Amino acid sequence: MVRFAPAFALAALLGACASLSESGRPIPGGFELSGRVSVRHGKDAASGRIFWRHSDDADELIITSSLGQGIARINRERDQFRLVTGDRKEYRADNAEELTEQALGWRLPLAGLSDWVQARASPGRPAEMHGEPDMGLELRQDGWRVVYEEFRGGKPFRMRLTRDDLQITLVVDQWTN
């Protein structure tokens, strides 16, 4: 099993990243974003780049090292999830949280993340939201705490997600709707 820190080290040697397609077409019910991500899980910490294309029916999320080598590629088609690591190991699961924990050793909250990166709660599940975008907006849902640290043009550009001993910081460099 590939764990969190070794996955980052392996990626520097193996470099198995493919880029997102650039169709130039609007994404039905979705977005594209690219940015930087850092993950701290217990005593382990690492950072890299993230490229994410989200639509109602599918997700393609690529996590690379800072140098651009592939760490993980996560695909969702409706309710099926697949993750391929930088060393080409493939994992499948019914949800992203189970999939990323199995492959990387930490849980990526993909079920709520597509809403959370847009500064809104996921519909149909209990949530608490406090504050204003320019005055410390905070969201709590599914056991996660999302703190929005910076907005630009009404969109979140820096956010911190925490749950238990896991902290994910996302800095968005580019949004496309």
C-alpha positions as CSV (number, residue, x, y, z in Angstrom):
1,M,0.0,0.0,0.0
2,V,1.4,3.4,-1.0
3,R,1.2,5.8,2.0
4,F,1.1,9.5,2.0
5,A,4.7,10.6,2.4
6,P,6.2,7.8,0.2
7,A,3.8,8.7,-2.5
8,F,5.3,12.1,-2.7
9,A,8.9,10.7,-2.8
10,L,8.0,8.1,-5.4
11,A,6.5,10.8,-7.6
12,A,9.7,12.7,-7.8
13,L,11.4,9.6,-9.3
14,L,8.5,8.2,-11.5
15,G,6.7,11.2,-13.0
16,A,3.5,9.7,-14.3
17,C,1.3,12.8,-14.7
18,A,-1.0,13.6,-17.6
19,S,-2.6,17.0,-18.0
20,L,-6.2,17.9,-18.0
21,S,-7.9,18.3,-21.4
22,E,-8.4,21.8,-22.5
23,S,-11.6,21.8,-24.4
24,G,-12.5,25.5,-24.0
25,R,-16.2,24.5,-23.6
26,P,-18.3,25.3,-20.6
27,I,-18.5,22.6,-18.0
28,P,-22.1,21.6,-17.3
29,G,-22.7,22.2,-13.6
30,G,-19.0,22.5,-13.0
31,F,-15.6,24.2,-13.0
32,E,-11.9,23.8,-13.6
33,L,-9.4,25.0,-11.1
34,S,-5.7,24.8,-10.7
35,G,-3.6,25.7,-7.7
36,R,-1.4,24.6,-4.8
37,V,-2.2,22.2,-2.1
38,S,-0.5,21.2,1.1
39,V,-1.5,18.3,3.3
40,R,-0.5,17.6,6.9
41,H,-1.6,14.3,8.3
42,G,-0.3,13.6,11.8
43,K,3.5,14.1,11.6
44,D,3.6,13.8,7.8
45,A,3.4,16.9,5.6
46,A,3.8,17.5,1.9
47,S,2.8,20.0,-0.8
48,G,2.2,20.0,-4.5
49,R,0.0,21.2,-7.3
50,I,-3.7,20.3,-8.0
51,F,-5.6,20.4,-11.2
52,W,-9.3,19.7,-11.0
53,R,-12.1,19.4,-13.6
54,H,-15.5,18.9,-12.0
55,S,-18.9,18.4,-13.6
56,D,-22.2,17.0,-12.4
57,D,-21.3,13.5,-13.7
58,A,-17.5,13.4,-13.5
59,D,-14.4,14.6,-11.8
60,E,-10.8,14.4,-12.9
61,L,-8.4,15.5,-10.2
62,I,-4.6,15.4,-10.6
63,I,-2.2,15.9,-7.7
64,T,1.4,16.5,-8.7
65,S,4.6,17.3,-6.8
66,S,5.9,20.9,-6.9
67,L,8.1,19.8,-9.8
68,G,5.1,18.5,-11.8
69,Q,5.6,14.7,-11.4
70,G,2.4,12.7,-10.9
71,I,1.4,11.7,-7.4
72,A,-2.2,10.7,-8.0
73,R,-4.9,10.9,-10.6
74,I,-8.5,10.5,-9.2
75,N,-11.4,10.0,-11.6
76,R,-15.1,9.9,-10.8
77,E,-17.7,8.8,-13.3
78,R,-21.1,9.1,-11.6
79,D,-20.7,6.9,-8.5
80,Q,-17.5,5.1,-9.4
81,F,-14.1,6.2,-8.2
82,R,-10.6,5.3,-9.5
83,L,-7.2,6.4,-8.3
84,V,-3.9,5.8,-10.1
85,T,-0.7,6.6,-8.2
86,G,2.5,8.0,-9.6
87,D,3.9,4.4,-9.7
88,R,0.9,3.3,-11.7
89,K,-0.9,1.4,-8.9
90,E,-4.6,1.4,-9.4
91,Y,-7.3,1.6,-6.7
92,R,-11.1,1.5,-7.0
93,A,-13.8,2.3,-4.5
94,D,-17.4,3.5,-4.1
95,N,-16.3,6.9,-2.6
96,A,-13.3,9.2,-2.7
97,E,-12.7,9.2,1.0
98,E,-12.2,5.4,1.2
99,L,-10.2,5.5,-2.1
100,T,-7.7,8.1,-1.0
101,E,-7.3,6.6,2.5
102,Q,-6.6,3.2,1.0
103,A,-4.1,4.6,-1.6
104,L,-2.6,7.7,0.1
105,G,-3.2,7.2,3.8
106,W,-5.5,10.3,4.2
107,R,-9.1,11.1,3.3
108,L,-9.9,13.6,0.5
109,P,-13.5,14.8,1.1
110,L,-14.5,14.9,-2.6
111,A,-18.2,14.4,-1.9
112,G,-18.4,17.9,-0.3
113,L,-15.3,19.5,-1.8
114,S,-16.9,20.6,-5.1
115,D,-19.4,22.7,-3.1
116,W,-16.9,23.8,-0.4
117,V,-14.5,25.3,-2.9
118,Q,-17.3,27.4,-4.1
119,A,-18.0,28.6,-0.5
120,R,-21.3,26.8,-0.1
121,A,-22.5,23.8,1.9
122,S,-23.4,20.6,0.1
123,P,-27.2,20.3,-0.2
124,G,-29.1,17.7,1.7
125,R,-26.7,17.4,4.6
126,P,-26.6,19.3,7.9
127,A,-24.1,22.3,7.8
128,E,-23.2,25.4,9.7
129,M,-21.9,28.5,8.0
130,H,-20.7,31.6,9.9
131,G,-19.2,34.9,8.9
132,E,-18.9,36.8,5.5
133,P,-16.5,36.2,2.6
134,D,-14.4,39.3,3.5
135,M,-14.7,38.9,7.3
136,G,-13.8,35.3,8.1
137,L,-16.2,32.8,6.5
138,E,-16.3,29.4,8.1
139,L,-18.2,26.2,7.1
140,R,-18.7,23.0,9.1
141,Q,-20.1,19.9,7.4
142,D,-19.6,16.2,7.5
143,G,-17.1,16.5,10.4
144,W,-14.9,19.0,8.4
145,R,-14.2,22.6,9.2
146,V,-13.5,24.8,6.2
147,V,-12.0,28.2,6.9
148,Y,-12.0,30.6,3.9
149,E,-8.9,32.8,4.2
150,E,-9.1,34.8,1.0
151,F,-11.6,35.7,-1.7
152,R,-11.1,37.4,-5.1
153,G,-13.9,38.5,-7.3
154,G,-16.4,36.7,-5.1
155,K,-14.6,33.3,-5.3
156,P,-12.6,31.6,-2.6
157,F,-8.9,31.6,-3.4
158,R,-7.4,30.3,-0.2
159,M,-9.1,27.8,2.2
160,R,-8.1,25.5,5.0
161,L,-9.9,22.2,5.6
162,T,-9.4,20.3,8.9
163,R,-10.7,17.1,10.4
164,D,-9.1,15.2,13.2
165,D,-5.3,15.2,12.5
166,L,-5.7,16.1,8.8
167,Q,-5.3,19.6,7.5
168,I,-5.5,20.4,3.8
169,T,-4.7,23.9,2.6
170,L,-5.8,24.9,-1.0
171,V,-4.7,28.0,-2.8
172,V,-6.5,28.4,-6.1
173,D,-4.4,30.1,-8.8
174,Q,-7.0,29.9,-11.6
175,W,-10.8,29.4,-11.8
176,T,-12.7,28.5,-15.0
177,N,-16.4,28.0,-15.1
